[in-house]
């Protein structure tokens, strides 16, 4: 079976996000004064083949921990859906 995974990786809320701060300042400079607390992360989409949903989720979890995120500075969340063929 094939599955789609949508993964969001974001900086930990307790850590400073320099990119987010820069974007917040730029938005204020162009008139978006009410924008606050911009956080910049990354979105990853992929397809994976696995025997079932549980195996697909386990593989995605492992990929997130080992390569797609830095757990010291980031957290991740994901959703996995089966591709209907």
N, C-alpha and C positions, 0 to 999 in steps of 0.2 A: 504494500500500500504506500501511496505517496501522501505527504502532508506538507502544508504551508506553515511556516512559523513567522510570526511578527514579533520582533524583539526590540524593546526600548531600553537603552542604557543611559542613565542620568548620573550626574555627580551626587554624592551623598548630601543630604540637606544640611548637615552640620559643617560642610566644607564651603569655602569661598569658591565662587564660580567666576573667574576673571572674564571669560567670554560673555557671560550673562551680564556682568557689571558694565562692560564696554557697550553692549547692545542697549542696555537700559539708558546709559548716558547719551548715546546717539539718538535714541528715540525721544528723549527729553529735548535734545538740541533741535530736532525737527518738528517739535510741537506736540508730541505725544506725552504730555506732562503727567497723565494719570497712570502710565505704565510703570509697574514696579516688579521687583523680584523675578527678572527674566533668568531662566536657567537653560543652558545649552547642552544638549545631549546628542545621542545618535540613534537612528532607527535602522535596524537590520532586518531584511526579509530573506528567507531562503526556503528551498524545498528539500525535503529529506525523505528517504525511503526507510520504512521500518515495518515490523510485523504487525504492530498495532499502535494505538494512541499512547499507551503507557510507555512503550519502548521509545517512541518518537520524543515524548516529553523528557525522558531520562537522557537521551542523546543531546537534546537542546540544552538541558540543565548543565550537562558536562561541558558542552561547548561554551556556554556563557561563563562558567567558572574558570575554564582553562585558557580561553583565548579571546572571547568577545568583550569581556569586561575586566577591569582592575578592581577587585573587591575591596582593596584598601581605600579607594577613592570613589567608587561608583556602585550603584545598585542597578539591578535589572528586573524586568518583568517581561513576560512573553505570553502569547496565545498560539495554540497549535490547532489547525483545522485539517480535516481530511479532504483531499482533492477527489472529487467525484469524477470518475472516468466513464 
